[in-house]
Amino acid sequence: MKTVFDVSDNDMQNRYEQTMFLVSTLKHFGHFEKVQLKVMNGTHCAYVGAADQNGESVLGKLATEFINR
């Protein structure tokens, strides 16, 4: 099973760095095949209600992608 970490590049102070540190630590201890990182553009919850160029939910696509793995 994979673990996906979603973080915004302009999230609350230090959230991005904390997530990067956690992912790095997990990979260091051999979980590199199980850890996936997705960096979203914008602020925390920026994708809630956001739509892509086809009018489809960006957050919905991320959730569907995660579930289908």
N, CA, C, O and CB atoms as a CASP TS submission, in Angstrom:
PFRMAT TS
TARGET T0000
AUTHOR 0000-0000-0000
METHOD Language model
MODEL 1
PARENT N/A
ATOM      1  N   MET     1       0.846  -1.175   0.000  1.00  0.00           N
ATOM      2  CA  MET     1       0.000   0.000   0.000  1.00  0.00           C
ATOM      3  C   MET     1       0.895   1.242   0.000  1.00  0.00           C
ATOM      4  O   MET     1       1.898   1.306   0.711  1.00  0.00           O
ATOM      5  CB  MET     1      -0.965  -0.004   1.225  1.00  0.00           C
ATOM      6  N   LYS     2       0.509   2.216  -0.808  1.00  0.00           N
ATOM      7  CA  LYS     2       1.249   3.469  -0.861  1.00  0.00           C
ATOM      8  C   LYS     2       0.615   4.505   0.053  1.00  0.00           C
ATOM      9  O   LYS     2      -0.589   4.495   0.307  1.00  0.00           O
ATOM     10  CB  LYS     2       1.313   3.996  -2.296  1.00  0.00           C
ATOM     11  N   THR     3       1.456   5.388   0.531  1.00  0.00           N
ATOM     12  CA  THR     3       1.000   6.536   1.305  1.00  0.00           C
ATOM     13  C   THR     3       1.246   7.771   0.465  1.00  0.00           C
ATOM     14  O   THR     3       2.353   7.976  -0.033  1.00  0.00           O
ATOM     15  CB  THR     3       1.727   6.632   2.694  1.00  0.00           C
ATOM     16  N   VAL     4       0.233   8.589   0.304  1.00  0.00           N
ATOM     17  CA  VAL     4       0.353   9.804  -0.490  1.00  0.00           C
ATOM     18  C   VAL     4       0.289  10.998   0.446  1.00  0.00           C
ATOM     19  O   VAL     4      -0.620  11.117   1.268  1.00  0.00           O
ATOM     20  CB  VAL     4      -0.759   9.885  -1.577  1.00  0.00           C
ATOM     21  N   PHE     5       1.267  11.875   0.308  1.00  0.00           N
ATOM     22  CA  PHE     5       1.287  13.119   1.064  1.00  0.00           C
ATOM     23  C   PHE     5       1.004  14.249   0.094  1.00  0.00           C
ATOM     24  O   PHE     5       1.748  14.447  -0.867  1.00  0.00           O
ATOM     25  CB  PHE     5       2.653  13.328   1.800  1.00  0.00           C
ATOM     26  N   ASP     6      -0.061  14.987   0.336  1.00  0.00           N
ATOM     27  CA  ASP     6      -0.399  16.168  -0.454  1.00  0.00           C
ATOM     28  C   ASP     6      -0.053  17.386   0.387  1.00  0.00           C
ATOM     29  O   ASP     6      -0.462  17.491   1.543  1.00  0.00           O
ATOM     30  CB  ASP     6      -1.916  16.175  -0.879  1.00  0.00           C
ATOM     31  N   VAL     7       0.698  18.297  -0.197  1.00  0.00           N
ATOM     32  CA  VAL     7       1.065  19.516   0.507  1.00  0.00           C
ATOM     33  C   VAL     7       1.011  20.681  -0.478  1.00  0.00           C
ATOM     34  O   VAL     7       1.323  20.531  -1.659  1.00  0.00           O
ATOM     35  CB  VAL     7       2.479  19.390   1.151  1.00  0.00           C
ATOM     36  N   SER     8       0.618  21.820   0.023  1.00  0.00           N
ATOM     37  CA  SER     8       0.587  23.021  -0.821  1.00  0.00           C
ATOM     38  C   SER     8       1.925  23.737  -0.723  1.00  0.00           C
ATOM     39  O   SER     8       2.535  23.789   0.345  1.00  0.00           O
ATOM     40  CB  SER     8      -0.574  23.973  -0.403  1.00  0.00           C
ATOM     41  N   ASP     9       2.376  24.286  -1.839  1.00  0.00           N
ATOM     42  CA  ASP     9       3.665  24.979  -1.840  1.00  0.00           C
ATOM     43  C   ASP     9       3.611  26.313  -1.105  1.00  0.00           C
ATOM     44  O   ASP     9       4.654  26.899  -0.815  1.00  0.00           O
ATOM     45  CB  ASP     9       4.128  25.204  -3.262  1.00  0.00           C
ATOM     46  N   ASN    10       2.409  26.799  -0.801  1.00  0.00           N
ATOM     47  CA  ASN    10       2.254  28.052  -0.069  1.00  0.00           C
ATOM     48  C   ASN    10       1.317  27.830   1.128  1.00  0.00           C
ATOM     49  O   ASN    10       0.427  28.639   1.393  1.00  0.00           O
ATOM     50  CB  ASN    10       1.705  29.177  -1.004  1.00  0.00           C
ATOM     51  N   ASP    11       1.533  26.727   1.837  1.00  0.00           N
ATOM     52  CA  ASP    11       0.693  26.349   2.969  1.00  0.00           C
ATOM     53  C   ASP    11       1.065  27.184   4.198  1.00  0.00           C
ATOM     54  O   ASP    11       1.872  28.108   4.107  1.00  0.00           O
ATOM     55  CB  ASP    11       0.836  24.835   3.274  1.00  0.00           C
ATOM     56  N   MET    12       0.473  26.852   5.341  1.00  0.00           N
ATOM     57  CA  MET    12       0.798  27.571   6.570  1.00  0.00           C
ATOM     58  C   MET    12       2.295  27.415   6.874  1.00  0.00           C
ATOM     59  O   MET    12       2.948  26.495   6.380  1.00  0.00           O
ATOM     60  CB  MET    12      -0.067  27.048   7.760  1.00  0.00           C
ATOM     61  N   GLN    13       2.811  28.304   7.672  1.00  0.00           N
ATOM     62  CA  GLN    13       4.239  28.370   7.947  1.00  0.00           C
ATOM     63  C   GLN    13       4.785  27.004   8.379  1.00  0.00           C
ATOM     64  O   GLN    13       4.262  26.371   9.296  1.00  0.00           O
ATOM     65  CB  GLN    13       4.520  29.418   9.027  1.00  0.00           C
ATOM     66  N   ASN    14       5.836  26.573   7.705  1.00  0.00           N
ATOM     67  CA  ASN    14       6.590  25.348   7.984  1.00  0.00           C
ATOM     68  C   ASN    14       5.880  24.045   7.609  1.00  0.00           C
ATOM     69  O   ASN    14       6.492  22.985   7.739  1.00  0.00           O
ATOM     70  CB  ASN    14       6.924  25.307   9.424  1.00  0.00           C
ATOM     71  N   ARG    15       4.644  24.064   7.159  1.00  0.00           N
ATOM     72  CA  ARG    15       3.947  22.817   6.800  1.00  0.00           C
ATOM     73  C   ARG    15       4.673  22.115   5.654  1.00  0.00           C
ATOM     74  O   ARG    15       4.871  20.901   5.694  1.00  0.00           O
ATOM     75  CB  ARG    15       2.473  23.106   6.404  1.00  0.00           C
ATOM     76  N   TYR    16       5.067  22.873   4.639  1.00  0.00           N
ATOM     77  CA  TYR    16       5.770  22.291   3.493  1.00  0.00           C
ATOM     78  C   TYR    16       7.062  21.618   3.960  1.00  0.00           C
ATOM     79  O   TYR    16       7.336  20.476   3.593  1.00  0.00           O
ATOM     80  CB  TYR    16       6.079  23.379   2.427  1.00  0.00           C
ATOM     81  N   GLU    17       7.846  22.319   4.761  1.00  0.00           N
ATOM     82  CA  GLU    17       9.124  21.780   5.244  1.00  0.00           C
ATOM     83  C   GLU    17       8.920  20.545   6.130  1.00  0.00           C
ATOM     84  O   GLU    17       9.689  19.587   6.048  1.00  0.00           O
ATOM     85  CB  GLU    17       9.892  22.858   6.024  1.00  0.00           C
ATOM     86  N   GLN    18       7.890  20.568   6.971  1.00  0.00           N
ATOM     87  CA  GLN    18       7.608  19.421   7.829  1.00  0.00           C
ATOM     88  C   GLN    18       7.249  18.191   6.997  1.00  0.00           C
ATOM     89  O   GLN    18       7.702  17.083   7.282  1.00  0.00           O
ATOM     90  CB  GLN    18       6.471  19.751   8.803  1.00  0.00           C
ATOM     91  N   THR    19       6.449  18.396   5.991  1.00  0.00           N
ATOM     92  CA  THR    19       6.061  17.281   5.127  1.00  0.00           C
ATOM     93  C   THR    19       7.259  16.732   4.374  1.00  0.00           C
ATOM     94  O   THR    19       7.420  15.517   4.261  1.00  0.00           O
ATOM     95  CB  THR    19       4.979  17.718   4.140  1.00  0.00           C
ATOM     96  N   MET    20       8.102  17.619   3.857  1.00  0.00           N
ATOM     97  CA  MET    20       9.295  17.175   3.143  1.00  0.00           C
ATOM     98  C   MET    20      10.222  16.395   4.077  1.00  0.00           C
ATOM     99  O   MET    20      10.830  15.409   3.660  1.00  0.00           O
ATOM    100  CB  MET    20      10.038  18.379   2.535  1.00  0.00           C
ATOM    101  N   PHE    21      10.333  16.824   5.325  1.00  0.00           N
ATOM    102  CA  PHE    21      11.170  16.126   6.307  1.00  0.00           C
ATOM    103  C   PHE    21      10.606  14.733   6.598  1.00  0.00           C
ATOM    104  O   PHE    21      11.363  13.765   6.672  1.00  0.00           O
ATOM    105  CB  PHE    21      11.271  16.948   7.618  1.00  0.00           C
ATOM    106  N   LEU    22       9.296  14.626   6.760  1.00  0.00           N
ATOM    107  CA  LEU    22       8.665  13.335   7.020  1.00  0.00           C
ATOM    108  C   LEU    22       8.876  12.380   5.849  1.00  0.00           C
ATOM    109  O   LEU    22       9.252  11.226   6.052  1.00  0.00           O
ATOM    110  CB  LEU    22       7.168  13.516   7.290  1.00  0.00           C
ATOM    111  N   VAL    23       8.641  12.848   4.642  1.00  0.00           N
ATOM    112  CA  VAL    23       8.832  12.017   3.451  1.00  0.00           C
ATOM    113  C   VAL    23      10.291  11.571   3.349  1.00  0.00           C
ATOM    114  O   VAL    23      10.564  10.406   3.063  1.00  0.00           O
ATOM    115  CB  VAL    23       8.412  12.787   2.172  1.00  0.00           C
ATOM    116  N   SER    24      11.215  12.480   3.579  1.00  0.00           N
ATOM    117  CA  SER    24      12.635  12.160   3.526  1.00  0.00           C
ATOM    118  C   SER    24      13.006  11.096   4.565  1.00  0.00           C
ATOM    119  O   SER    24      13.772  10.177   4.273  1.00  0.00           O
ATOM    120  CB  SER    24      13.469  13.425   3.745  1.00  0.00           C
ATOM    121  N   THR    25      12.462  11.225   5.771  1.00  0.00           N
ATOM    122  CA  THR    25      12.747  10.260   6.832  1.00  0.00           C
ATOM    123  C   THR    25      12.199   8.878   6.471  1.00  0.00           C
ATOM    124  O   THR    25      12.884   7.873   6.656  1.00  0.00           O
ATOM    125  CB  THR    25      12.148  10.738   8.167  1.00  0.00           C
ATOM    126  N   LEU    26      10.985   8.824   5.964  1.00  0.00           N
ATOM    127  CA  LEU    26      10.403   7.536   5.567  1.00  0.00           C
ATOM    128  C   LEU    26      11.231   6.876   4.462  1.00  0.00           C
ATOM    129  O   LEU    26      11.472   5.669   4.495  1.00  0.00           O
ATOM    130  CB  LEU    26       8.949   7.727   5.092  1.00  0.00           C
ATOM    131  N   LYS    27      11.658   7.664   3.500  1.00  0.00           N
ATOM    132  CA  LYS    27      12.477   7.122   2.415  1.00  0.00           C
ATOM    133  C   LYS    27      13.829   6.638   2.939  1.00  0.00           C
ATOM    134  O   LYS    27      14.346   5.620   2.478  1.00  0.00           O
ATOM    135  CB  LYS    27      12.682   8.181   1.318  1.00  0.00           C
ATOM    136  N   HIS    28      14.398   7.358   3.891  1.00  0.00           N
ATOM    137  CA  HIS    28      15.671   6.977   4.485  1.00  0.00           C
ATOM    138  C   HIS    28      15.587   5.584   5.122  1.00  0.00           C
ATOM    139  O   HIS    28      16.544   4.811   5.066  1.00  0.00           O
ATOM    140  CB  HIS    28      16.099   8.015   5.529  1.00  0.00           C
ATOM    141  N   PHE    29      14.443   5.275   5.722  1.00  0.00           N
ATOM    142  CA  PHE    29      14.263   3.993   6.384  1.00  0.00           C
ATOM    143  C   PHE    29      13.657   2.928   5.464  1.00  0.00           C
ATOM    144  O   PHE    29      13.093   1.941   5.937  1.00  0.00           O
ATOM    145  CB  PHE    29      13.390   4.170   7.599  1.00  0.00           C
ATOM    146  N   GLY    30      13.775   3.132   4.155  1.00  0.00           N
ATOM    147  CA  GLY    30      13.424   2.094   3.196  1.00  0.00           C
ATOM    148  C   GLY    30      11.999   2.077   2.697  1.00  0.00           C
ATOM    149  O   GLY    30      11.585   1.107   2.061  1.00  0.00           O
ATOM    150  N   HIS    31      11.246   3.108   2.963  1.00  0.00           N
ATOM    151  CA  HIS    31       9.853   3.144   2.515  1.00  0.00           C
ATOM    152  C   HIS    31       9.675   3.928   1.221  1.00  0.00           C
ATOM    153  O   HIS    31       8.572   4.382   0.915  1.00  0.00           O
ATOM    154  CB  HIS    31       8.979   3.744   3.593  1.00  0.00           C
ATOM    155  N   PHE    32      10.761   4.091   0.457  1.00  0.00           N
ATOM    156  CA  PHE    32      10.712   4.948  -0.734  1.00  0.00           C
ATOM    157  C   PHE    32       9.731   4.458  -1.785  1.00  0.00           C
ATOM    158  O   PHE    32       9.198   5.270  -2.541  1.00  0.00           O
ATOM    159  CB  PHE    32      12.079   5.048  -1.346  1.00  0.00           C
ATOM    160  N   GLU    33       9.477   3.162  -1.858  1.00  0.00           N
ATOM    161  CA  GLU    33       8.525   2.662  -2.854  1.00  0.00           C
ATOM    162  C   GLU    33       7.079   2.858  -2.407  1.00  0.00           C
ATOM    163  O   GLU    33       6.156   2.795  -3.219  1.00  0.00           O
ATOM    164  CB  GLU    33       8.782   1.185  -3.131  1.00  0.00           C
ATOM    165  N   LYS    34       6.891   3.096  -1.115  1.00  0.00           N
ATOM    166  CA  LYS    34       5.547   3.216  -0.564  1.00  0.00           C
ATOM    167  C   LYS    34       5.110   4.659  -0.366  1.00  0.00           C
ATOM    168  O   LYS    34       3.951   4.911  -0.034  1.00  0.00           O
ATOM    169  CB  LYS    34       5.468   2.490   0.741  1.00  0.00           C
ATOM    170  N   VAL    35       6.013   5.604  -0.563  1.00  0.00           N
ATOM    171  CA  VAL    35       5.716   7.004  -0.269  1.00  0.00           C
ATOM    172  C   VAL    35       5.644   7.810  -1.561  1.00  0.00           C
ATOM    173  O   VAL    35       6.541   7.743  -2.401  1.00  0.00           O
ATOM    174  CB  VAL    35       6.778   7.600   0.676  1.00  0.00           C
ATOM    175  N   GLN    36       4.585   8.555  -1.703  1.00  0.00           N
ATOM    176  CA  GLN    36       4.432   9.440  -2.858  1.00  0.00           C
ATOM    177  C   GLN    36       4.110  10.838  -2.348  1.00  0.00           C
ATOM    178  O   GLN    36       3.323  11.007  -1.416  1.00  0.00           O
ATOM    179  CB  GLN    36       3.315   8.925  -3.833  1.00  0.00           C
ATOM    180  N   LEU    37       4.723  11.825  -2.966  1.00  0.00           N
ATOM    181  CA  LEU    37       4.511  13.217  -2.582  1.00  0.00           C
ATOM    182  C   LEU    37       3.886  13.976  -3.741  1.00  0.00           C
ATOM    183  O   LEU    37       4.347  13.885  -4.879  1.00  0.00           O
ATOM    184  CB  LEU    37       5.838  13.880  -2.151  1.00  0.00           C
ATOM    185  N   LYS    38       2.843  14.718  -3.443  1.00  0.00           N
ATOM    186  CA  LYS    38       2.221  15.592  -4.443  1.00  0.00           C
ATOM    187  C   LYS    38       2.247  17.008  -3.887  1.00  0.00           C
ATOM    188  O   LYS    38       1.726  17.275  -2.804  1.00  0.00           O
ATOM    189  CB  LYS    38       0.745  15.137  -4.784  1.00  0.00           C
ATOM    190  N   VAL    39       2.859  17.904  -4.639  1.00  0.00           N
ATOM    191  CA  VAL    39       2.913  19.305  -4.235  1.00  0.00           C
ATOM    192  C   VAL    39       1.882  20.067  -5.063  1.00  0.00           C
ATOM    193  O   VAL    39       1.946  20.094  -6.292  1.00  0.00           O
ATOM    194  CB  VAL    39       4.355  19.906  -4.424  1.00  0.00           C
ATOM    195  N   MET    40       0.939  20.678  -4.370  1.00  0.00           N
ATOM    196  CA  MET    40      -0.109  21.448  -5.030  1.00  0.00           C
ATOM    197  C   MET    40       0.291  22.919  -5.026  1.00  0.00           C
ATOM    198  O   MET    40       0.950  23.391  -4.100  1.00  0.00           O
ATOM    199  CB  MET    40      -1.488  21.241  -4.329  1.00  0.00           C
ATOM    200  N   ASN    41      -0.102  23.615  -6.039  1.00  0.00           N
ATOM    201  CA  ASN    41       0.182  25.044  -6.121  1.00  0.00           C
ATOM    202  C   ASN    41      -0.900  25.815  -5.399  1.00  0.00           C
ATOM    203  O   ASN    41      -2.091  25.578  -5.602  1.00  0.00           O
ATOM    204  CB  ASN    41       0.290  25.507  -7.587  1.00  0.00           C
ATOM    205  N   GLY    42      -0.477  26.740  -4.551  1.00  0.00           N
ATOM    206  CA  GLY    42      -1.441  27.580  -3.855  1.00  0.00           C
ATOM    207  C   GLY    42      -1.372  27.400  -2.354  1.00  0.00           C
ATOM    208  O   GLY    42      -0.362  26.952  -1.810  1.00  0.00           O
ATOM    209  N   THR    43      -2.457  27.755  -1.696  1.00  0.00           N
ATOM    210  CA  THR    43      -2.519  27.695  -0.248  1.00  0.00           C
ATOM    211  C   THR    43      -3.288  26.456   0.201  1.00  0.00           C
ATOM    212  O   THR    43      -3.841  25.718  -0.614  1.00  0.00           O
ATOM    213  CB  THR    43      -3.168  28.964   0.313  1.00  0.00           C
ATOM    214  N   HIS    44      -3.308  26.249   1.507  1.00  0.00           N
ATOM    215  CA  HIS    44      -4.030  25.132   2.099  1.00  0.00           C
ATOM    216  C   HIS    44      -5.476  25.123   1.605  1.00  0.00           C
ATOM    217  O   HIS    44      -6.146  26.156   1.626  1.00  0.00           O
ATOM    218  CB  HIS    44      -3.984  25.210   3.641  1.00  0.00           C
ATOM    219  N   CYS    45      -5.946  23.995   1.173  1.00  0.00           N
ATOM    220  CA  CYS    45      -7.316  23.809   0.665  1.00  0.00           C
ATOM    221  C   CYS    45      -7.591  24.560  -0.634  1.00  0.00           C
ATOM    222  O   CYS    45      -8.750  24.794  -0.975  1.00  0.00           O
ATOM    223  CB  CYS    45      -8.309  24.253   1.709  1.00  0.00           C
ATOM    224  N   ALA    46      -6.542  24.942  -1.363  1.00  0.00           N
ATOM    225  CA  ALA    46      -6.724  25.694  -2.607  1.00  0.00           C
ATOM    226  C   ALA    46      -7.478  24.894  -3.665  1.00  0.00           C
ATOM    227  O   ALA    46      -8.098  25.474  -4.556  1.00  0.00           O
ATOM    228  CB  ALA    46      -5.377  26.118  -3.156  1.00  0.00           C
ATOM    229  N   TYR    47      -7.427  23.573  -3.570  1.00  0.00           N
ATOM    230  CA  TYR    47      -8.061  22.749  -4.605  1.00  0.00           C
ATOM    231  C   TYR    47      -9.519  22.424  -4.314  1.00  0.00           C
ATOM    232  O   TYR    47     -10.210  21.860  -5.162  1.00  0.00           O
ATOM    233  CB  TYR    47      -7.296  21.470  -4.770  1.00  0.00           C
ATOM    234  N   VAL    48      -9.989  22.773  -3.127  1.00  0.00           N
ATOM    235  CA  VAL    48     -11.395  22.544  -2.803  1.00  0.00           C
ATOM    236  C   VAL    48     -12.228  23.489  -3.661  1.00  0.00           C
ATOM    237  O   VAL    48     -12.082  24.708  -3.567  1.00  0.00           O
ATOM    238  CB  VAL    48     -11.680  22.762  -1.270  1.00  0.00           C
ATOM    239  N   GLY    49     -13.073  22.948  -4.471  1.00  0.00           N
ATOM    240  CA  GLY    49     -13.900  23.747  -5.356  1.00  0.00           C
ATOM    241  C   GLY    49     -13.217  24.155  -6.646  1.00  0.00           C
ATOM    242  O   GLY    49     -13.845  24.789  -7.494  1.00  0.00           O
ATOM    243  N   ALA    50     -11.944  23.810  -6.818  1.00  0.00           N
ATOM    244  CA  ALA    50     -11.214  24.169  -8.043  1.00  0.00           C
ATOM    245  C   ALA    50     -11.550  23.180  -9.166  1.00  0.00           C
ATOM    246  O   ALA    50     -11.760  21.991  -8.926  1.00  0.00           O
ATOM    247  CB  ALA    50      -9.677  24.191  -7.782  1.00  0.00           C
ATOM    248  N   ALA    51     -11.593  23.694 -10.373  1.00  0.00           N
ATOM    249  CA  ALA    51     -11.874  22.862 -11.541  1.00  0.00           C
ATOM    250  C   ALA    51     -10.738  22.997 -12.548  1.00  0.00           C
ATOM    251  O   ALA    51     -10.082  24.035 -12.635  1.00  0.00           O
ATOM    252  CB  ALA    51     -13.228  23.256 -12.189  1.00  0.00           C
ATOM    253  N   ASP    52     -10.519  21.926 -13.304  1.00  0.00           N
ATOM    254  CA  ASP    52      -9.484  21.968 -14.338  1.00  0.00           C
ATOM    255  C   ASP    52     -10.053  22.576 -15.619  1.00  0.00           C
ATOM    256  O   ASP    52     -11.175  23.081 -15.627  1.00  0.00           O
ATOM    257  CB  ASP    52      -8.925  20.548 -14.613  1.00  0.00           C
ATOM    258  N   GLN    53      -9.280  22.527 -16.692  1.00  0.00           N
ATOM    259  CA  GLN    53      -9.701  23.140 -17.954  1.00  0.00           C
ATOM    260  C   GLN    53     -10.943  22.473 -18.551  1.00  0.00           C
ATOM    261  O   GLN    53     -11.606  23.053 -19.411  1.00  0.00           O
ATOM    262  CB  GLN    53      -8.566  23.081 -18.955  1.00  0.00           C
ATOM    263  N   ASN    54     -11.261  21.246 -18.091  1.00  0.00           N
ATOM    264  CA  ASN    54     -12.451  20.540 -18.574  1.00  0.00           C
ATOM    265  C   ASN    54     -13.642  20.710 -17.630  1.00  0.00           C
ATOM    266  O   ASN    54     -14.703  20.125 -17.849  1.00  0.00           O
ATOM    267  CB  ASN    54     -12.143  19.058 -18.751  1.00  0.00           C
ATOM    268  N   GLY    55     -13.462  21.511 -16.583  1.00  0.00           N
ATOM    269  CA  GLY    55     -14.523  21.744 -15.624  1.00  0.00           C
ATOM    270  C   GLY    55     -14.661  20.655 -14.579  1.00  0.00           C
ATOM    271  O   GLY    55     -15.635  20.641 -13.826  1.00  0.00           O
ATOM    272  N   GLU    56     -13.694  19.735 -14.519  1.00  0.00           N
ATOM    273  CA  GLU    56     -13.754  18.632 -13.557  1.00  0.00           C
ATOM    274  C   GLU    56     -13.039  19.020 -12.264  1.00  0.00           C
ATOM    275  O   GLU    56     -12.098  19.813 -12.277  1.00  0.00           O
ATOM    276  CB  GLU    56     -13.126  17.351 -14.156  1.00  0.00           C
ATOM    277  N   SER    57     -13.491  18.458 -11.160  1.00  0.00           N
ATOM    278  CA  SER    57     -12.933  18.761  -9.848  1.00  0.00           C
ATOM    279  C   SER    57     -11.478  18.300  -9.736  1.00  0.00           C
ATOM    280  O   SER    57     -11.173  17.126  -9.950  1.00  0.00           O
ATOM    281  CB  SER    57     -13.775  18.107  -8.756  1.00  0.00           C
ATOM    282  N   VAL    58     -10.592  19.226  -9.400  1.00  0.00           N
ATOM    283  CA  VAL    58      -9.177  18.901  -9.233  1.00  0.00           C
ATOM    284  C   VAL    58      -9.003  17.998  -8.016  1.00  0.00           C
ATOM    285  O   VAL    58      -8.293  16.995  -8.083  1.00  0.00           O
ATOM    286  CB  VAL    58      -8.325  20.192  -9.084  1.00  0.00           C
ATOM    287  N   LEU    59      -9.647  18.349  -6.910  1.00  0.00           N
ATOM    288  CA  LEU    59      -9.553  17.552  -5.695  1.00  0.00           C
ATOM    289  C   LEU    59     -10.180  16.173  -5.903  1.00  0.00           C
ATOM    290  O   LEU    59      -9.668  15.170  -5.405  1.00  0.00           O
ATOM    291  CB  LEU    59     -10.234  18.277  -4.526  1.00  0.00           C
ATOM    292  N   GLY    60     -11.266  16.132  -6.625  1.00  0.00           N
ATOM    293  CA  GLY    60     -11.912  14.853  -6.935  1.00  0.00           C
ATOM    294  C   GLY    60     -11.002  13.936  -7.729  1.00  0.00           C
ATOM    295  O   GLY    60     -10.969  12.729  -7.487  1.00  0.00           O
ATOM    296  N   LYS    61     -10.264  14.498  -8.674  1.00  0.00           N
ATOM    297  CA  LYS    61      -9.316  13.700  -9.459  1.00  0.00           C
ATOM    298  C   LYS    61      -8.196  13.155  -8.583  1.00  0.00           C
ATOM    299  O   LYS    61      -7.799  12.000  -8.730  1.00  0.00           O
ATOM    300  CB  LYS    61      -8.726  14.538 -10.599  1.00  0.00           C
ATOM    301  N   LEU    62      -7.680  13.988  -7.663  1.00  0.00           N
ATOM    302  CA  LEU    62      -6.637  13.531  -6.744  1.00  0.00           C
ATOM    303  C   LEU    62      -7.145  12.385  -5.877  1.00  0.00           C
ATOM    304  O   LEU    62      -6.442  11.395  -5.677  1.00  0.00           O
ATOM    305  CB  LEU    62      -6.152  14.690  -5.858  1.00  0.00           C
ATOM    306  N   ALA    63      -8.361  12.518  -5.364  1.00  0.00           N
ATOM    307  CA  ALA    63      -8.943  11.475  -4.515  1.00  0.00           C
ATOM    308  C   ALA    63      -9.184  10.186  -5.301  1.00  0.00           C
ATOM    309  O   ALA    63      -8.906   9.093  -4.810  1.00  0.00           O
ATOM    310  CB  ALA    63     -10.259  11.965  -3.897  1.00  0.00           C
ATOM    311  N   THR    64      -9.695  10.318  -6.504  1.00  0.00           N
ATOM    312  CA  THR    64      -9.952   9.139  -7.344  1.00  0.00           C
ATOM    313  C   THR    64      -8.652   8.429  -7.693  1.00  0.00           C
ATOM    314  O   THR    64      -8.581   7.200  -7.664  1.00  0.00           O
ATOM    315  CB  THR    64     -10.693   9.542  -8.633  1.00  0.00           C
ATOM    316  N   GLU    65      -7.621   9.206  -8.024  1.00  0.00           N
ATOM    317  CA  GLU    65      -6.303   8.652  -8.328  1.00  0.00           C
ATOM    318  C   GLU    65      -5.767   7.872  -7.130  1.00  0.00           C
ATOM    319  O   GLU    65      -5.222   6.780  -7.296  1.00  0.00           O
ATOM    320  CB  GLU    65      -5.319   9.775  -8.722  1.00  0.00           C
ATOM    321  N   PHE    66      -5.917   8.419  -5.931  1.00  0.00           N
ATOM    322  CA  PHE    66      -5.454   7.756  -4.718  1.00  0.00           C
ATOM    323  C   PHE    66      -6.218   6.446  -4.486  1.00  0.00           C
ATOM    324  O   PHE    66      -5.606   5.415  -4.206  1.00  0.00           O
ATOM    325  CB  PHE    66      -5.614   8.691  -3.507  1.00  0.00           C
ATOM    326  N   ILE    67      -7.528   6.483  -4.598  1.00  0.00           N
ATOM    327  CA  ILE    67      -8.367   5.305  -4.346  1.00  0.00           C
ATOM    328  C   ILE    67      -8.055   4.188  -5.344  1.00  0.00           C
ATOM    329  O   ILE    67      -8.041   3.014  -4.974  1.00  0.00           O
ATOM    330  CB  ILE    67      -9.861   5.681  -4.424  1.00  0.00           C
ATOM    331  N   ASN    68      -7.808   4.544  -6.590  1.00  0.00           N
ATOM    332  CA  ASN    68      -7.565   3.539  -7.628  1.00  0.00           C
ATOM    333  C   ASN    68      -6.185   2.900  -7.551  1.00  0.00           C
ATOM    334  O   ASN    68      -5.908   1.962  -8.299  1.00  0.00           O
ATOM    335  CB  ASN    68      -7.740   4.160  -8.977  1.00  0.00           C
ATOM    336  N   ARG    69      -5.329   3.371  -6.685  1.00  0.00           N
ATOM    337  CA  ARG    69      -3.993   2.757  -6.556  1.00  0.00           C
ATOM    338  C   ARG    69      -4.065   1.554  -5.741  1.00  0.00           C
ATOM    339  O   ARG    69      -3.048   0.899  -5.517  1.00  0.00           O
ATOM    340  CB  ARG    69      -2.995   3.699  -5.960  1.00  0.00           C
TER
END
